[in-house]
């Protein structure tokens, strides 16, 4: 079913919008949540909450790309659940690792205006990367995928993935400094 039609179902408050979303994007959203939560029960709960959040968000929201919209909701819900369920002292998981890796490039706390500018600069930076490097970066820092999984997907070693990510982070840091974004 076409995304525009699914969005229209949400706007018409037709409950079949949830069924159609589940059919088309259930696997996609489950993958995102499972990469963060590593629990089938928590993943299922998070994906179900995604449909509920989408239902409560549309209208007034009318997303341009439904997959990105639903993926972002899932990702945010999974991160929130992870933070609730795991305190920092217990460690583990990909979120803390990923955030630590990126902290040297993008800093920690910044006002909303800086985060909006950072998003635009990051989009521009990523668009200039070769496809493979962009995919590796997104798998790690958007989908929060473990390095071992990224290596398997790309038929390479974990060491090679780590090196690629390190080089991308260095380039990102240089790029942001040139654009006047202080850390």
C-alpha positions in Angstrom: 0.0 0.0 0.0 1.3 3.5 -0.8 2.5 5.6 2.0 0.3 8.6 1.1 -2.8 6.3 1.4 -1.6 5.0 4.8 -1.1 8.6 6.0 -4.6 9.5 4.7 -6.0 6.6 6.7 -4.4 8.1 9.9 -5.9 11.5 9.0 -9.3 9.9 8.5 -8.9 8.2 11.9 -9.3 4.8 10.2 -7.9 2.0 12.4 -6.7 0.1 9.4 -3.9 2.6 9.2 -2.2 0.8 12.1 -2.6 -2.6 10.4 -1.2 -1.2 7.1 1.7 0.4 9.0 2.4 -2.9 10.8 2.3 -4.9 7.5 4.6 -2.5 5.6 6.9 -1.2 8.3 6.7 -3.7 11.2 9.9 -5.5 10.3 11.8 -2.2 9.7 10.7 -0.8 13.1 11.4 -4.1 14.9 14.9 -4.1 13.6 15.5 -0.6 14.8 14.1 -1.3 18.3 15.9 -4.7 18.6 19.2 -3.1 17.8 18.7 -0.9 20.8 16.9 -3.1 23.3 18.1 -6.6 22.4 14.9 -8.1 23.8 12.0 -9.5 21.7 9.4 -8.6 24.3 10.7 -5.0 24.7 11.0 -4.7 20.9 7.4 -5.8 20.4 6.2 -3.4 23.1 8.2 -0.5 21.5 6.8 -1.2 18.0 3.3 -1.4 19.3 3.9 2.0 21.0 5.1 3.3 17.7 1.7 2.7 16.1 0.0 4.4 19.1 2.4 7.4 18.9 1.8 7.6 15.1 -2.0 7.5 15.7 -1.7 10.3 18.3 0.7 12.4 16.1 -1.2 12.3 12.8 -3.0 14.7 12.5 -1.6 17.3 12.9 1.7 15.9 11.5 1.7 14.9 7.9 5.1 13.2 7.3 6.8 13.5 3.9 8.4 10.0 4.3 6.4 7.6 6.4 9.3 5.1 6.9 11.6 7.8 8.3 8.7 9.1 10.5 7.9 5.7 11.9 11.6 4.8 12.2 12.3 8.0 14.2 9.4 7.3 16.6 10.6 3.7 17.1 14.1 4.8 17.7 13.2 7.5 20.2 10.8 5.1 22.1 13.5 2.4 22.2 16.1 4.8 23.5 13.7 6.1 26.1 12.9 2.6 27.2 16.6 1.7 27.3 17.4 4.7 29.5 14.5 3.8 31.8 15.5 0.2 32.1 19.2 0.4 32.3 21.1 2.8 34.6 24.5 3.9 33.5 26.2 1.9 36.3 25.2 -1.4 34.6 26.9 -0.4 31.4 26.6 -2.5 28.2 24.5 -1.8 25.2 25.3 0.2 22.1 23.8 3.5 23.1 26.5 4.5 25.6 29.2 3.3 23.2 27.9 5.2 20.2 27.4 8.4 22.2 30.9 8.2 23.6 32.3 7.7 20.1 30.4 10.7 18.8 30.9 13.0 21.8 34.4 14.0 20.6 32.9 15.3 17.3 29.6 16.9 18.3 29.9 17.6 22.0 27.2 16.9 24.6 24.8 19.6 25.5 23.9 22.4 23.2 21.0 24.8 22.8 18.2 23.8 20.3 19.4 26.4 17.7 22.8 24.7 17.7 21.3 21.2 17.4 19.2 22.4 14.3 22.3 23.8 12.7 24.2 20.6 13.6 21.5 18.5 11.9 21.8 20.5 8.7 25.6 20.3 8.7 25.5 16.6 9.5 23.1 16.0 6.5 25.5 17.9 4.2 28.5 16.0 5.6 26.8 12.6 5.1 25.7 13.5 1.6 29.4 14.0 0.6 30.5 10.6 1.9 30.9 7.5 -0.3 27.8 5.3 -0.1 29.6 2.5 1.8 31.0 4.9 4.5 27.7 6.7 4.8 25.9 3.3 5.3 28.4 2.2 7.9 28.1 5.6 9.8 24.3 5.4 9.7 24.2 1.7 10.8 26.4 2.6 13.8 25.0 6.0 14.9 21.4 6.0 13.7 20.5 2.3 14.0 22.9 1.8 16.8 24.1 -1.5 15.3 27.0 -3.4 16.9 30.3 -3.2 15.0 30.2 -7.0 14.6 26.9 -6.8 12.8 28.1 -4.0 10.6 31.2 -6.0 9.7 29.1 -9.0 8.7 26.8 -6.9 6.6 29.7 -5.4 4.7 31.8 -8.6 4.4 34.7 -7.1 6.3 36.4 -7.3 9.6 35.5 -5.5 12.8 38.8 -3.8 12.7 38.1 -2.4 9.3 34.7 -1.1 10.4 36.3 0.6 13.5 39.0 2.2 11.3 36.3 3.5 8.8 34.3 4.9 11.7 37.3 6.5 13.3 38.2 8.2 10.0 34.7 9.4 9.4 34.5 10.9 13.0 37.9 12.6 12.4 36.6 14.1 9.1 33.3 15.1 10.8 35.1 16.8 13.6 37.3 18.7 11.0 34.2 19.6 8.9 32.3 20.9 11.9 35.3 23.0 13.0 35.6 24.5 9.5 31.9 25.3 9.7 32.5 27.1 13.0 30.7 24.6 15.2 32.6 24.6 18.5 32.6 21.5 20.7 
